[in-house]
Amino acid sequence: MQTPTDTPSLSPVDAGVVRRWAADDGPAAAITRLVDPAHPLDAPLAAFARSLTALAPRLRLAHEADPPPEPGPGLRLGADLVFHLLPAGPELPVFLAALRLSADPPPPPAPLAGLDLPAGLDLFVGPGCPVCPEMVRRLVPAAVAPGRLRLAVIDAAAFPAAAARHRVRATPTLVLDGRFRWTGLVDPGEVWPVVMDRDPSRLGPAALETMLAEGEADRLAGMMIAAGRAFDALAELLTHPRWPVRLGAMVAVETLAERRPDLAADLVPVLLERYPGCPDAVRGDLLYVLGSIAAPADRPAIERLTAGESDPDVCEAAAEALAALGEK
């Protein structure tokens, strides 16, 4: 596997692989490049995408300039499959096969029929890993099939922070919703029962984000009421760098606050803890949420957090939050 510092152009061998793939009469495929100029992998991915489309003219290439999902830049195939790696060598044929499959998706695997809760799989692969390409190959059909399963294939060497966060010590490592994990070459038949039998209260941020993107804020609030607690992952979405994600989470919190204000209030300590490390736009949104769910007893903590604010929008949001608390 190439690292971000390697030459981004295709090798002669890889170019031949692409030409043979492009000569196939299969359905036209499409890639969306997730752009993150600050990451060292972004430029090699851009060069790879240009080389790929030059050799495969039928391939459609789009660019998504919004902040990409964690861990950063990547290549999205279809709606639910993202490669956060530079396909080269043994990974390239697997990537191209996944690209072709995304243009003509198979039905979901029988064990995943009726999957109701979104599931996020993160597969960490490594440079020179002999079995990683085969692990990718085993999971791709389920990720491109219609359903609620998302798969991110992540180069652990190119994204060390993500690998450390998920405690990746060897590759391949497969992580479900940030909580369940498998190491080594795994039969997906071992994974699907866990996907189907998850506790809704332990869903990860990616699963909740999918629900909110599909307009299921009311359902999410109902799930939290049934569980008797606000889900931990919701706090991560409320501090997400992308505004649409935060907006969906805010709608879910507002819905929860209307029906069970005591459960919504459980988020207050977590949001107060996260507040100092957030950018201005996120802090303003957090203050809006805190004004809705905090209690008058939380006013001193909010005043301390916002005492040194200088951004006009954040200052205005702080004043509105404190005024809302004063009316309770």
Rosetta blueprint (number, residue, H / E / L):
1 M L
2 Q L
3 T L
4 P L
5 T L
6 D L
7 T L
8 P L
9 S L
10 L L
11 S L
12 P H
13 V H
14 D H
15 A H
16 G H
17 V H
18 V H
19 R H
20 R H
21 W H
22 A H
23 A L
24 D L
25 D L
26 G L
27 P L
28 A L
29 A L
30 A E
31 I E
32 T E
33 R E
34 L E
35 V L
36 D L
37 P L
38 A L
39 H L
40 P L
41 L L
42 D H
43 A H
44 P H
45 L H
46 A H
47 A H
48 F H
49 A H
50 R H
51 S H
52 L H
53 T H
54 A H
55 L H
56 A L
57 P L
58 R L
59 L L
60 R E
61 L E
62 A E
63 H E
64 E E
65 A L
66 D L
67 P L
68 P L
69 P L
70 E L
71 P L
72 G L
73 P L
74 G E
75 L E
76 R E
77 L E
78 G L
79 A L
80 D L
81 L E
82 V E
83 F E
84 H E
85 L L
86 L L
87 P L
88 A L
89 G L
90 P L
91 E H
92 L H
93 P H
94 V H
95 F H
96 L H
97 A H
98 A H
99 L H
100 R H
101 L H
102 S H
103 A H
104 D L
105 P L
106 P L
107 P L
108 P L
109 P L
110 A H
111 P H
112 L H
113 A L
114 G L
115 L L
116 D L
117 L L
118 P L
119 A E
120 G E
121 L E
122 D E
123 L E
124 F E
125 V E
126 G L
127 P L
128 G L
129 C L
130 P L
131 V L
132 C H
133 P H
134 E H
135 M H
136 V H
137 R H
138 R H
139 L H
140 V H
141 P H
142 A H
143 A H
144 V H
145 A L
146 P L
147 G L
148 R L
149 L E
150 R E
151 L E
152 A E
153 V E
154 I E
155 D E
156 A L
157 A L
158 A L
159 F L
160 P H
161 A H
162 A H
163 A H
164 A H
165 R H
166 H L
167 R L
168 V L
169 R L
170 A L
171 T L
172 P L
173 T E
174 L E
175 V E
176 L E
177 D L
178 G L
179 R L
180 F E
181 R E
182 W E
183 T E
184 G L
185 L L
186 V L
187 D L
188 P H
189 G H
190 E H
191 V H
192 W H
193 P H
194 V H
195 V H
196 M H
197 D L
198 R L
199 D L
200 P H
201 S H
202 R H
203 L L
204 G L
205 P H
206 A H
207 A H
208 L H
209 E H
210 T H
211 M H
212 L H
213 A H
214 E L
215 G L
216 E L
217 A H
218 D H
219 R H
220 L H
221 A H
222 G H
223 M H
224 M H
225 I H
226 A H
227 A H
228 G L
229 R L
230 A L
231 F L
232 D L
233 A H
234 L H
235 A H
236 E H
237 L H
238 L H
239 T L
240 H L
241 P L
242 R L
243 W H
244 P H
245 V H
246 R H
247 L H
248 G H
249 A H
250 M H
251 V H
252 A H
253 V H
254 E H
255 T H
256 L H
257 A H
258 E H
259 R H
260 R L
261 P H
262 D H
263 L H
264 A H
265 A H
266 D H
267 L H
268 V H
269 P H
270 V H
271 L H
272 L H
273 E H
274 R H
275 Y H
276 P H
277 G H
278 C L
279 P L
280 D H
281 A H
282 V H
283 R H
284 G H
285 D H
286 L H
287 L H
288 Y H
289 V H
290 L H
291 G H
292 S H
293 I H
294 A L
295 A L
296 P H
297 A H
298 D H
299 R H
300 P H
301 A H
302 I H
303 E H
304 R H
305 L H
306 T H
307 A L
308 G L
309 E L
310 S L
311 D L
312 P H
313 D H
314 V H
315 C H
316 E H
317 A H
318 A H
319 A H
320 E H
321 A H
322 L H
323 A H
324 A H
325 L H
326 G H
327 E L
328 K L
